Amino acid sequence: MAEEESQFEEFEQIDFLRDRHVRFFQRTLQVLPERYASLETTRLTIIFFALSGLDVLDALDVIDRKTMIEWIYSLQVLPTEDEANLSRCGFRGSSHIGIPYSTKGPGVLHPYDSGHVAMTYTGLCSLVILGDDLSRVDKQACLAGLRALQLEDGSFYAVPEGSENDIRFIYCAASICYMLDDWSGMDMQKAIEYITGSLSYDNGFGQGAGRESHGGWTYCAIASLCLMGRLEEALSQRELDRIRRWCIMRQQSGFHGRPNKPVDTCYSFWVGATLELLDVFQYTNFDKNRSFILSTQDRLVGGFAKWPDSHPDPLHAYLGLCGLSLIGEPSLRKVHPALNITQRAFEHVQQLQQTWRESAGSCGRQH
Ligand SMILES: [Zn+2]
């Protein structure tokens, strides 16, 4: 019996290929396949998947943090001397438009240069993961850039020129305000109204009113309300119970994002984290979930794919790890379900906020 148990343990350890995943994310930071060329404008998001993935794997020591922090700061859209571009500030996704490399202000005026709300979110997360104190983030410029992206209906554009506007970008905006500890970047009430208006007849959330329920948008809705501290106020107990039910019904083996769709690794995080935020994740089947995620693990190059026998990619590799972390996979750091970074990185954010509040308090007393 003892022998059987030890064999089983050995099997478990072999099955989750931690070191391959570490190498997968290291490669993601260095070189990407040609087919990723079209994602160049959103490179910072791919970097976030790799950095946060390494953090979940407790392997951040394999990267040069200082260089990475400098590169991320070089993507900050800083105000020009006359602040004419204040409503365009935030973080850009990469150096693709050719703004000269600089980590210091003032910014350079360029007609196509602006932050992108998802890049600002993943940029701030990445800095926090790397242990930076955010002291070089121009918070007021980021918040001004954010305010300029909110529409009358409460949703957000991704960029000032206009783009799709929906609940995903509300989530990015909520995460930015939460991390910067300043909600002046949005009209929170309007954002809440957009979110509650996106609750569909079948009790999941769509991208907007009247649109199909989806696991990803449901995550964005619930996580945003949690970050705002307004979950119980915005939704009734009855609505919350129905949302819980809709989410629980998404488990097949792993999770799918919509009824009658195949299961996909990323929903082990999107739906799993939503259920965790709604305090009912424990009622799902962890063993089936784990088996599905591990069936999408690439045993040769590391990472996870969306389906078994498919190619791994940074998004599914990262969210697969987060899905495993939520069900308590040993050797993985715990993930904060609302901010989608490790609990360790989340605690760093809290410490920073504590020091900001203390220094704001002492300034207040001096004046
Ligand atoms: Zn997916």
Boltz pocket constraint, residues with backbone or C-beta under 6 A from the ligand:
constraints:
  - pocket:
      binder: B
      contacts: [[A, 264], [A, 265], [A, 266], [A, 267], [A, 306], [A, 316]]
      max_distance: 6.0
